Amino acid sequence: MPQQEQASLWSDTAVKTLDVRSGTVPPGGVLSETGLAASQLLLAIGGQGGLVMNGEGCHVQASFACHAVKGSAYTLSAESDNIHYTAISYKAIPVAGAAHVLFPQRNHPLRTSFIHHSGSPAELHMAAERIAAKWSRGEGLERFHANALLQGMLYELIMEHERGQGGVEPDMVEVVAAYIEGHYRQELGLKELAALAGCGVRQLQRRFKQEKRLGPMEYVIRLRMESAQRMLRYTDASIGEIAERTGYRDMYYFSRAFKKHYGVPPQLFRRTAASAPAVLSAPSGRSESVAFPHGSPQGPLIHHLRGEYLVTAAPQRIAVLDVQYADHLHALGMSPAGSVGFGSGSLNFPAYFHERLITTEMLGTYEYPDLLAVERLRPDLIICTEVHAPHYERLSQVAPTIMFKRNESWQTILKLFGELTGKQAEAERIIADYLRRTALLSAELAPVLAGKSVALIRPRESIVRVHTASHRTGAVLYRDLGLPAPRFVAEPASDTAYHISVDRLPAVHANYYFLLSNERMQEGISMTEHSVRGMLGADKRQLIYPVDAATWIGCYGPTGINCILDQVAQALLA
């Protein structure tokens, strides 16, 4: 991000304290928070202990500061001595009149969870006590002062933390990778990619190769070749059409590039593809994976965030604490014994496969699972995510518990579910069918969307999220289907979405908008969504398609994702 724009983000941002509380964790005691409703600064002093935040643990001692962003989960446990703490909840808000992206980068300090051992613990603790004292005196000037003190404390912590990190530079590799994934069908150059990352060409090439094991332009080529082989395998598009749709103006240059990548020319690849197994690749293009099966004499061995699980027999009563896992089981022809749902008043299962969950017990929500209901269910396997780390020990006492990253590729998870349930062949077939379908739909959409762009937006309170290709649904649209992303999304951001004010929405300049609506979940359209619909509807050159956020955002299983493909085809090919 340009230095001038970054400075503007700070100067146009105010910090508002929401709550301050102090307490003590005795030896052997635990302080636990799940799904924080706001960002929180946890300041502690005293003995040693352990801190697990968002599934990652570390040992803490003497004094530390923990910055946990909204939605985080953490557990602080004391060992031999008391740990005294102050927890300050706050939110960062744009000042009146500010109409810009609010901290788009995932690694921005106020959007990043981190643990820092301060070099001046006594001063930090006294400052925390002073904020607590000001806050306890009630509304008025004292709480105004508490806000000012908190802002100063955040400044000191961020500066000290960044000095300890050797200076924070933008996550340039993920910035560029996310951009490439949404625009690899367009003409790209190294200078353009380096400018997005805010660095030189050589620096970008070096860093990109360190993290991705190939250069940025090689990454572009790999994505283009994966798209081309899917079209060759599953469509009857000509070689010239495929070349054009994957970013090549010259059919002969494309053919040479394809042969160099796969070892055979595209015509021969197409002739032999019918008898060859499908080439399966993760939709994100990223190589890292936190969960995968290994063979063993007794059965598949599943590695997960908390260890290993040996599959000696297919589990019969599975409890899932994320709706996406119920979707995976449904796709494999099974139903979980229990699953979390969604909603604020009455809880529900997703409408698109609700009928398959008639016998499934409701286990609360993803953010607030009903642990007593899980215990009553008596499952023989529990599947959860890193957000449920504070409950892991209790869950493990009920049944063997597997913990996956919530944002893991659905294809990876489906393969694992195939291993768990003995339905590996069915899982592979579902993935192959998805690759075939996206290739066909991508070829059909290409001429319709020539010269046009598609945005994925979600109104939230007083802001609008504009999702990037780093978002899982964004990856389906921009990577798997090859929909052209608006130039606005090309701005450097490694996060899953930009947060912008409603009046900034025209700057997106998309031709089509998929609007993620919470109407079903909150039983009505919010004021922000009304404003967005009115603003976009006034421009006849733009088309808006409201879609159910519960399906497009919450249900990342193969059934839900195929529903997304249905709605994309219905909207753009009507």
N, C-alpha and C positions, 0 to 999 in steps of 0.2 A: 504494500500500500504506500502511495506517495507520502512523504513526511508531512506535507501541508495538510493532506486529508486526515492523517492520523492525529495531528495536533488538533484538528477541528473536532474529532470524535471526543477527545478529552475535554476540551473547553466547553463543548455543548452538552456535557453529561453531569448530572447531579446524583449524589448518593443519598438515599433516604433510608434511615434506620427504621426497622419494623418491629424488632423485639430484642431485648437484652436479658439474659438470665445467667446466673452463676450457680455453681454447685461443686460438689466433691465426689469423686469416684473412689470409694474405699478399696483397700487391697482385696483382690478377687472380684471386684465389682465391674460392671459394664455400663457404658453410656452408648446408646444406640439410636440412630436416626435412619429412617427409610423414606426415600422419595421426598427430599426437602422441597418445601413449597416456595422457597426463595433462597438466594445465595446466603451462605453462612460463613462467618469467620469464627473458628474455634481456637481460643487461646488457652494454653494449659501450662502449668508449672507444678513441679513436685517430683514424684517418683518415676520409675520406669514402667513401661507397659507396651501394649501392642495396638496398632491402629490399622484397621482394614477399611479402605475407602474404594468404593466402586469395584470390589472384587480383588483389589491389590493390597497386600499387607506389608507393613514395615514395623521395625522396632523403634519406639520413641523413648526418650529419656530426658530428664531434667526440665526442659522447656521446649515448647514447639508451637508453631502457628499452623493451622490447617485451614485452607481456603477451599470450601466445597460449593460448587455451583448448583443452581436450582436443579432438582431431580436426582441429586447424588444421594448415596447411602453410605453411612460409615458406622463403625463400631470401635469404641475406645475401651480397652480393658486395662485395669491397673494390676500390677504384680504385687510388690511387697509394701509399698508406701502409698499414701493418698495422692491423688492427682486432682489439683484444684483447677477449675476451668471457668471460662466465661464464653458463652455462645452468643454472637451478635448476628442476627438475621437482617438482611438489607436487600435493596434492589437498586440497580443503576438505571436511571431514566433520562431520556433526552429533555433538555430544558425547553420551555415553550418557544415555538417557532422553529425548532431544529427539524429539518426535513431531510435527513440523510440516513444511510445505512447505520444501524446501531451495532457496533462491534461484529463485523462479519466474519472475522477470522477466528477459527476454533482456538488458536493458541494465544489470543489476546488475554492479558492477565485477568481481566474481570470475567472472562468466559472460560477460565481454566481452573481446574481443581489442582492444588498442589500442597505439599507439606514442606514446611521450612523451619529449621532449627535456628532461632535468632541468635545473633552475636551479643545482644544486650537483653537477656530475658527479664531482668528486674524492671527495666524501663518499660518493656512491653506489658508486663503484668500490671504495673502501676497505671499505665495508660488505659488498660482494659477496665480496671477498677474505677477509674475516673469516669469512663463512659457509662458504666453501670450505675454509678451514683447519680450522674446527670439524668439518665433515663428514668430512674426510679422516682424523681421529683415531679413527674407528670408533664402535661402539655405546656407549651409556651417557650420562653427563651431558653430554659434548661435543655429541652430536647433539641432545639435549634443548635445549641452548643454541642450536644452529643453527636449530631450529624457532622458538624465541622471536625470534631475530634476523630470520628471514624474515618472521614476522608483523609485526614492527615496520617492516620495509622495505616490505611491501605497504601498510601503513597510510600511510606517508609518500608513496609513489608515487600511491596512490589520491587522497589529499587534494590533492597537488600537481596531479595531472591534472585533478581536478574543478574546482579553482580556475582552471586554465587554460581550462577549458571554460565558465567562467562559472556553474558549479554544474550538477549533473545533476538533471533532473527526470524523472519517469517518462514513458515514451513513450506519452502518454495517447491519442494518435490510434490507434495500433495496438492498445492495450488495448481501446478502445471498439469499433474496427472488428471485432476478433476476436470480441468478445462479440455484436455485432449479427449477424455472419455465422452464429453458432450459435443465435440466439434471435429472428431477425426475424419469425418467425411468432407470437411472443407479444406481449402488450401491453407497449410500451416507452414511456418518457417521458424527457424531457431531464434532469430532476432525478436519475432513477435512473442514467442514463449518466454524468452528471457525478460522482455519488458513486462510481461504479466507478473513474473516473480520478483521484479525489482532488483535484478542482478545482471551480471555479465553473462555472455554466452558460455564461456569456458567454465565459470563457476556453476552454472546450471547443469552443464554436461557432467561435470565431476560429481556433484551432489546426487544427480538423478541416477547415475550409474552405480554409485555407492548403495543407494537404497533400493533401486529396482533391478539392478544387475544388467541394465541395458540403457542406452542413451534415450533422450526424449524423442528423437525422430524415429529411432528403432521401435519405440513404444507405439508411436503413431502407425508405423507399418504393421506391427503385430495386430493391432485392433482392426486395421483395414483388411488384413489377410483373413482374420477370423470371420469377419462379416462376409467377405467374398466367398469363402469356402462354404458358409451356410447357404448363401444364395445359389451357388453352383450345385449344392447337394439337394436343395429343397425347392428351387424355382426353375422355370424355363426361360428366365431372362437371358438375353444375349450377352456375350462377353463384353461387347461395347457398353451395354447398359450397366452391367456390373461394375465395370471400370469407372464409369461416370459416377455411380452411386457410392463408390467407396473412395472418391477423392482423386481419381486419375483422369486427366483430360485425354491422355494418349492410351489407346487400347493396347498397343504393342509394348509400351513401357510397363503397363500393368501386367501383361502376360509375362514379361521378363522378371518383374518383381515377384509375381506369384510363384514362378518356377524356382527362383532363388530361395524362397521361403519354404515351400513344400516339396521341392525336388522334382516336381512334374508340372507341365504346363496346365493351364486351367481346363482346356478341352479334355485332356486325358484324365484329369482329376474327376471331372463330371462323369465320364464314361465308366470309371471304376468305383464311383462313390456309392452306387446302389448296393454293391456287395460288401462295402467296407463299413466298419462300425462308426457310429457318429463320433465326431470330435467334440468332447464336452469341455467347456471352460467356464470358470466362475464368472458371473456377470459383472463383477466389479473390476476385473482385470488385475486384481491384487493377488500376490502370491502367498501372503501369510494366511495361516489357518490355525485356529486354536482348538479344533476338535476334529478328530479323524480316527478311523478304525484301523487296527492292525490285526493280522491273523495270529492265532495261537492254537496249540493242540486242543484246548478245551472249547474254543469258540472265538468270535470277534472280540477284540479288546478296544474299548472306546476310551480315548484320552479326552478329558474335559478340564475345565478351569480348576477343579478341586481334586484331580487325581485320575484314576482309571476305573473303568467298570467292565468286568468280564461278562459277556453275554453267554451264559450256559443254557438258558432256555428263554423263549420269547415271553416277555411279561404279559400278563392278562389284564391287570388292573393298573392302568397308568394314570397318574395325576399330573396335569400340566399347569404351570403357573404363568403361562403366556398363551394368548389365543392363537398365535401363529402355529404353536405346536399341535393344537387341536386340529387346525387346518391340515397339517402334514399327515396326521393319523387318518383324517377323513379322506384325503387323497389316496391313501393306501387301503381304503375300504374298511377302516376301523373307527371306533369311537372311544375317546378317553373315558375312564370311569369318573373322573372329575376334572373340571377346567374352570379357570377364572373367566369372567365376562367383562362387560364394560357398561358404563352408564353411571349417573350420579344418584338418581332416585331409585328406580327399579333396575336391577341388573338384567342384562340380556346377553345372548350369544349372537354372533354375526348373522344377519338375516339370510345371507346367501347359502349357508349350510346349517341353519338352525334345526331343520327337521332331522338331521343326522345325529343331533345331540339331545334327543328327547330323554334318553336314559342317563345322560351325563349330569352328575351332581355339580351345582354351582359352588365355587370355592372363593367367592369374593371377587376382587379386581386385581389386575396386575400390580398396581401400586400398593394395594392393601389386601393381601391374600388372607383368607379366613383359615388360620392355622388349626383351630378346633375342628372345622369341617374337614380339613385334610386328615387329621387324626381319626375322626369318626369313619372316614372313607376306607381306611385300612388298605391303601394301595400297595402293590408290590414293586412299584418304581415311581419316583417323583422326578420331573424334569423342570428346571427353573433357569433363571438367568442371573447375571452378576448383581442385579438390583436386589436380589433376595439373599445376598451374602449374610446380612444380620440374622436371618432365620435358618441358615444352613445347618447348624448343629442340631437344632430342634427337628428340622425336617429329616435329617439323617437318622434320628432315633425312631422315626415312624417307618421309613423304608429307605432302601438305597436311593441316593439322590445324585443326579447328574446336573451339572451347571454349565450352560453354554453362554457365549457372548450373544446378547440380543441382536446385534447387528451382523451376525454371521450370515454368509450367503445362504439363501433358502435351498439352493441346490446341494450345498455341503450338508446342511441339516437333514434334507430329505434322504440323502445317501446313508446318513447315520441312522435315521429311523428305519430305513430298509434293513440295515444290519441288526438293529434291535429286535425287529419283528419278523425276521426271516423273509422279507419281501424285497430283497435287493434287486431282482430283475424288474419288478414293478416300478421301483424308484428310478431305475435307469431309463425305463420306457417313458415315464412321465417327463423326465428331463429332455430326452430326445424329441418327444412330441412338442415340448415348449420351444426348443431350438428350431424345429421345422416351422412351427407356427409363426414365430417372430420373424424368421427369414422371409416367409411368404407375405406377411403383413407389411414388413418393411419395404419389400419390392413394390407392393401395391400402393403404399403411401408416398413413395418418393416423387412420382410425377405430380401428385396432388399438392404436395407441400413445397414444390420448387420455388425458391425465393421467399418463403414464408417461415415464421418461427412459432414455436409453441412454448408457453410458460406454464409452470406448475406452481400455484399460489395457495396460501392458506391464511385467511383472516384470523387473527388471534388478539382479543382484547382491543387495544388501540393501534396495533401494528399489523403488518402483512408479512408473512414469510414467503420469500421467493426461492423455491428449492433448486438446488444445483444437481449435477450428475453424481455428486457424492452421496446424495440421499438415495435410499434403496428404491423408492418409486421413481425418482429421477433417473436412476440407472436403467430401469425398465424402459422409460420413454426415450432417453437420449442415447443410451448405449445399445440396448437390445433391439429397439425399433428404429434407431437412427433418426428420431425426430429432430429437426433443426432447433437448437436452443437460441433464445434471444441473446443479443449482444450483451445485455445487462448481466447475464449469468456468466459471461466470459471474464468479468472483472475478477481479480485474484481473490479467491476464497477457498479454503480447504474445508470449510464447514458445510453442513448439509443444506443450509439456507441462509439467505440474507434477511435481516430484519429491517423493514423500512416503514416509514409512516404512510398512511393511506394516501395523502396528497402527493407522495412521490411515485405512486404506482404508474402514472403515464410514462415515467422514464424507462420502464421495462420495454416498451415498444414491441410487444408481441402481437401476432395476428390472431392466435388462438390461445385461450386461457382455460386450463382445467382448474376449477375453483374447488378446493377441498372444503366441503361444508360440514359443519357440526350440527346441522339441523336435526338429524335423527337422535343424536346423543343428548342434546340439550332441549329437544322438543320445541324448536323455534329458531328463527334466524337472528343472529346477534346484530347489534347496531353497526358494528364494524363491517360485517358481511353485507348488510343493507347498503352501506356507503360504497363498498367495493363494487357491488352489482350495479348500483346507479351510475358510478363513474365509468365503468367499462361499457355499460349498455348505452351510454350517450354517444359513443363513437361507433358508428355503423360499420367502420372498417375492421372492427374487432369482434370476435365471436367468443362467448363465454359458455362453458359447459360445467354446471355445478355437479359434483360427484360426491359420494358419501365418504367422508374422511375415515370412518370406522373401517371401511374396506380398503381404501387406498393407503392408509397410514398404519392401521393397527394389525392387519391380518396378512402377514408376509409369508403365507404358505402358497403352494402351487395353485390351489383352488381360487384363492383371493386374487392372485396375480393374473390368472387367466380371466377372471372377471374384469380386471383392469383392461386387458387386451380387448375384451368384448366391447367395453364402453369406448375405448379409443377408436376402434373400427366403426362403431355406430355413429360417433360424433364426426369423425373426419372423412368418412367415406359415404355419408348420407347424401 
